Amino acid sequence: MRLKDKVAIVTGAAQGIGAHYARGLAREGAAVAVVDILDPNPVAKEIVNADGRALPLRIDVSDEAQTKEMVRKTIATTRRSTGLSCGSPSSRSPSRSGTNSTR
């Protein structure tokens, strides 16, 4: 439980490596915001069923207003600011710079 009392926001978490990261962070004790433009509920449900804490958020992170709302909801739900943030680049939604890299 190395991440007990930490919060992780994982984008691209509905499938693939993003889902893998979300599950792993939850296993280590983090509360995880499971964020994706696709349905995040199945992965969030898996985390909760394994006694983890998850907040499913269907968000398009290329939309600034939705991204701000994601952070607001995460803080409001967990009562903490985010201590850890992970990003999974998506081939569906390139960044504004025209690449799929994360910062």
C-alpha positions as CSV (number, residue, x, y, z in Angstrom):
1,M,0.0,0.0,0.0
2,R,2.7,2.4,-1.0
3,L,0.2,5.0,-2.3
4,K,-2.2,5.0,0.6
5,D,-3.8,8.5,0.9
6,K,-2.7,9.5,-2.6
7,V,-4.9,10.4,-5.5
8,A,-4.2,9.4,-9.1
9,I,-5.8,10.7,-12.2
10,V,-5.4,8.2,-15.1
11,T,-6.5,9.4,-18.5
12,G,-7.1,6.8,-21.2
13,A,-8.1,4.4,-18.4
14,A,-11.1,2.7,-20.0
15,Q,-8.8,0.2,-21.8
16,G,-5.3,-0.9,-22.5
17,I,-2.3,0.4,-20.7
18,G,-4.4,3.2,-19.0
19,A,-6.7,0.6,-17.5
20,H,-3.6,-1.4,-16.4
21,Y,-2.1,1.7,-14.7
22,A,-5.4,2.5,-13.0
23,R,-5.7,-1.1,-11.6
24,G,-2.1,-1.1,-10.4
25,L,-2.3,2.3,-8.7
26,A,-5.5,1.2,-6.9
27,R,-3.8,-2.1,-5.8
28,E,-1.1,0.1,-4.2
29,G,-3.7,2.1,-2.3
30,A,-4.3,5.2,-4.4
31,A,-7.8,6.6,-5.0
32,V,-8.0,6.5,-8.8
33,A,-10.0,8.8,-11.1
34,V,-10.6,6.5,-14.0
35,V,-10.8,9.0,-16.9
36,D,-11.6,8.4,-20.6
37,I,-13.6,9.6,-23.5
38,L,-14.9,6.0,-23.6
39,D,-17.0,4.4,-20.8
40,P,-14.7,4.3,-17.6
41,N,-17.3,2.5,-15.5
42,P,-16.2,-1.2,-16.2
43,V,-12.6,-0.5,-15.0
44,A,-13.8,1.6,-12.0
45,K,-16.2,-1.2,-11.0
46,E,-13.3,-3.7,-11.2
47,I,-11.3,-1.5,-8.8
48,V,-14.1,-1.1,-6.4
49,N,-14.9,-4.8,-6.5
50,A,-11.3,-5.4,-5.5
51,D,-11.8,-3.1,-2.4
52,G,-10.2,-0.1,-4.1
53,R,-11.4,3.5,-4.5
54,A,-12.3,4.7,-8.0
55,L,-14.1,7.6,-9.5
56,P,-15.2,7.0,-13.1
57,L,-15.2,10.2,-15.3
58,R,-16.2,10.3,-18.9
59,I,-14.1,13.2,-20.0
60,D,-12.6,14.5,-23.3
61,V,-9.2,15.8,-22.0
62,S,-8.7,17.8,-25.2
63,D,-11.5,20.0,-23.9
64,E,-10.1,22.5,-21.4
65,A,-13.5,23.0,-19.6
66,Q,-14.0,19.2,-19.2
67,T,-10.4,18.8,-17.9
68,K,-10.9,21.5,-15.3
69,E,-14.2,19.8,-14.3
70,M,-12.3,16.5,-14.0
71,V,-9.9,18.0,-11.5
72,R,-12.7,19.8,-9.6
73,K,-14.7,16.5,-9.3
74,T,-11.6,14.5,-8.2
75,I,-10.7,17.0,-5.5
76,A,-14.3,17.3,-4.3
77,T,-14.8,13.5,-4.2
78,T,-11.5,12.6,-2.6
79,R,-11.2,15.7,-0.5
80,R,-7.6,16.0,-1.6
81,S,-5.6,17.7,-4.3
82,T,-4.1,15.3,-6.7
83,G,-0.8,13.8,-5.5
84,L,-0.1,11.8,-8.6
85,S,-1.2,12.2,-12.2
86,C,-0.7,9.8,-15.0
87,G,-1.5,10.2,-18.7
88,S,-2.1,7.7,-21.4
89,P,-1.8,9.2,-24.9
90,S,-4.7,8.4,-27.1
91,S,-4.6,7.8,-30.9
92,R,-8.2,9.0,-30.9
93,S,-7.4,12.5,-29.7
94,P,-4.0,14.1,-30.6
95,S,-2.7,16.9,-28.4
96,R,-3.0,20.5,-29.5
97,S,0.6,20.4,-30.7
98,G,-0.3,17.7,-33.2
99,T,1.6,14.9,-31.5
100,N,0.5,12.2,-29.1
101,S,3.1,12.8,-26.5
102,T,2.5,13.5,-22.9
103,R,4.3,16.1,-20.8
